[in-house]
Amino acid sequence: MNTQASPVQVYVRIRPTASFAHELIECLPDQQTLSIRWRKDSKKGMSNIQLNSWLFKLNGVLHNVSQEEVYDCVAQSVVLGAFEGFNGTVMCFGQTGAGKTYTMTGAAEAYKQRGIIPRVLQQVFHEVEHRTDQTFSVHLSFLEIYNETMVDLLSALKRGKGVNNGALGVVEEPGGGVSIKGLTLHLVHNEEEALNLLFEGEMNRIIGEHALNKNSSRSHCIFTIHIESRSRTLSDAKYITSKLNLVDLAGSERLKKSGSEGQVQREAMYINKSLSFLEQAILALSDSRREHVPFRQSKLTHALKDSLGGNCNTVLVANIYGEASQMEETLSTLRFASRMKCVQTKPSINEHIDPVLQVKKLQKEIQFLKEELSTYNTLTYRVGVFNEILSETQVAEVKSQVQRYLSGSLNEIPIVNVTQIQEVFAQFKKVVLEKEEKLRELQLKNTLVEKAKITTPSSVAEMQDSSSTVGEVERCGYGLGLADSSQRHQQDISRKPTKQKRTSRREAALNPMPTVCRSGASVETEQFLNQVNQMSESNMVTHESEEQQRTEPNLTEAVSSPPPKADAFEDFKAERGSEINRILKENKAVLLERRSRLHTLTDVINATKRDMDSIASELQQYRGQSQGQFVSAEGEHVMDEAELSLVMQLRELKNRYRKTYEEYNSTKAEVSYCQHLVNQCRIRLLTEFESWYNESFLLPDQVLSVLEGGPIRPGHVPVDKALTLEDDGQKPFKHPPDNPQETSSAVSFYNAYNRSLQRKGKK
């Protein structure tokens, strides 16, 4: 556990401006020092000609940097520390309009401009997904302090469900920390759920307008992420907790500059008062001779007691203006940052022991020891034999001995006691089961992956090269081989052409035959291709009038009303998407079979557990009745035939339970893998259907507003453009991420933001 004092990390971020005061503010090359040169204006007829200068040494100066660079520098290490059990705090401080809310929350309309809080949520769930040896639970809370009154910004989501909606209050905890009584905690399972809560709380914040900022935050806000982690491999009784406080302080302001009046003026007075108390607490913390720190002077300092003087990794971002007219406020902010840099915290791991689980574990160990001692001493007629449960270190040593024995580096495994022998056999059994499970998993993967493989462009080209019939698409152009008699077109006059066929004929009538690709062809090939193209054009002209006569009555209908998606989807599954649909059905059948097997194993496990409990109860009752009837020469209890039979039955049931439970875990993994394959096939089927539908039926006037370039021929809308069209009133992303790995996170971000806008419109 780390108990060393750690100074607060302080960074300064300068708001970009067109009129940056280069002659007054200078960022030194070390990117950690800020030089200020400033002469005060004359006051009361007295001129001040003295030029004052200051040097502020900080952990970093962030000038003209992106939101991503700010996050990597400021918050990334704090989030990683939270997964090790350390509390963390990131706080933004500065005058109003200096960019605190933009730094902390960002611009919700653009994915790249999102702030620290959305990026923290993304990193938290990224770590949760990749730390497979631990199980996590994540809760969120959102607190607002407005005019010295604490408000739960997320209380409306649970109103009417028995939640206490009364006044909130700060409560001192036994360990020296604090908590907010009455503040609702919301369990979240993924990034999108967390972003929904964030945007919901942001809509409930109180903002105002004055001369310096049109959207000024009129309250302090603390967004807290509570993380609980339990190990999947070690004892369940031990677990660690941590919390991340992301604090967006309201901006200090001078009433003369902001021109605030009425309610806004009253809010500014409360804000300046609370920030003054915060500075007093910082001064007390930075002075080692001070014994008392006035945390209880305001709700803000009391709620941030852990962050300022507790076991927390704290980072302060001081936001300043770079303009000459704001130099007085800039100096005040930098002085506060310098004082904050002198504050030291003592981060420590928040490790806990669950008393209920600890008691259950100890009871289980005691029962196991009693049964082992009784069984062993009775069967061997020995007294005083040493028996104990092996520790994790001893189990690891036995495992190492078994592995060395199997590899041939150890001739024999020394026998110590019965418990050690049982562990040796358990390790041998585990090795055998692992090999069988790996072999079974490999066979399953090979079977399902081969079924789920979708035909690649190269394989399509090979198939086309082998058939080479007329009209089939090759690598670049159309196939030119002579079709067999069985493959030639036979017109069915008894059936009307479908909408898809009518659309294809309309395309053939409206669009000329494309020229065959000539890249890399020889002179003889060029001449042959020219002749073929001329023959194709002449055949087109010959049949054009007849084709137009057949398709003319239905042309207007095809253009004006494309087929419904439901009907088109059934046609797609029967024709172009038949292979993917077949694979999807096969994978569903395999998944259903695995789920049925899982259900059967669950019933077997439950039945075995009931039998074990029944026999254990019967054995205990029998021992209570027959105690003292059979005694050995040493005066110890000896089991009779009936009691021994019950003991052997109980042991057999335990072995069956362990074996079935191991098979249950293996089958559960197979079910998860099959479900993944089914989801992948379903997504692929829907994606290809959308592409096919847009290519076949989408009209030019539906896409001209979103496509760039010249006119688009009917039935030839590019797939990448068609997929970005608006569907059911949802707009496409304005700023798609450049990194493909961020696509899922961007989808979650925009989905949550769109839902918040919809809720705001309903309100």
Salt bridges, closest charged atoms under 4 A:
GLU26 OE1 - ARG37 NH1 3.32
ASP30 OD2 - LYS57 NZ 3.13
GLU84 OE2 - ARG131 NH1 3.51
GLU127 OE1 - ARG131 NE 3.00
GLU172 OE2 - ARG296 NH2 3.63
GLU172 OE2 - HIS302 NE2 2.85
GLU172 OE1 - LYS305 NZ 3.15
GLU192 OE2 - ARG755 NH1 2.39
GLU193 OE1 - HIS189 ND1 3.36
GLU200 OE1 - ARG759 NE 2.69
GLU200 OE2 - LYS763 NZ 3.22
GLU202 OE2 - ARG205 NH1 3.88
GLU228 OE2 - ARG230 NE 3.05
ASP248 OD2 - ARG205 NH1 2.94
GLU253 OE1 - HIS210 NE2 3.51
GLU253 OE1 - ARG218 NH1 3.03
GLU267 OE1 - ARG218 NE 2.94
GLU279 OE2 - ARG339 NH1 2.38
ASP287 OD1 - ARG289 NE 3.37
ASP306 OD2 - LYS243 NZ 3.14
GLU328 OE2 - ARG254 NH2 3.44
GLU329 OE2 - ARG254 NE 2.69
GLU329 OE1 - LYS257 NZ 3.09
ASP354 OD2 - ARG230 NH2 3.73
GLU371 OE1 - LYS654 NZ 2.91
GLU397 OE2 - ARG404 NH2 3.64
GLU441 OE2 - LYS445 NZ 3.36
GLU450 OE2 - LYS453 NZ 3.28
ASP465 OD2 - ARG475 NH1 2.56
GLU526 OE1 - ARG518 NE 3.17
GLU546 OE2 - ARG550 NH1 3.01
GLU547 OE2 - ARG505 NE 3.53
GLU547 OE1 - ARG550 NH2 2.40
GLU570 OE2 - LYS573 NZ 3.59
GLU579 OE2 - ARG582 NH2 2.34
GLU586 OE1 - LYS451 NZ 3.96
GLU586 OE2 - ARG582 NH1 2.63
GLU593 OE1 - ARG594 NH1 2.18
ASP603 OD2 - HIS599 NE2 3.50
ASP613 OD1 - LYS609 NZ 2.99
GLU643 OE2 - ARG623 NE 2.78
GLU643 OE1 - HIS637 NE2 3.29
GLU663 OE2 - ARG597 NH2 2.43
GLU670 OE2 - ARG440 NE 3.39
GLU670 OE1 - ARG594 NE 2.84
GLU688 OE2 - ARG684 NE 2.93
GLU690 OE2 - LYS565 NZ 3.22
GLU695 OE1 - ARG576 NH1 3.99
ASP738 OD2 - LYS112 NZ 2.55
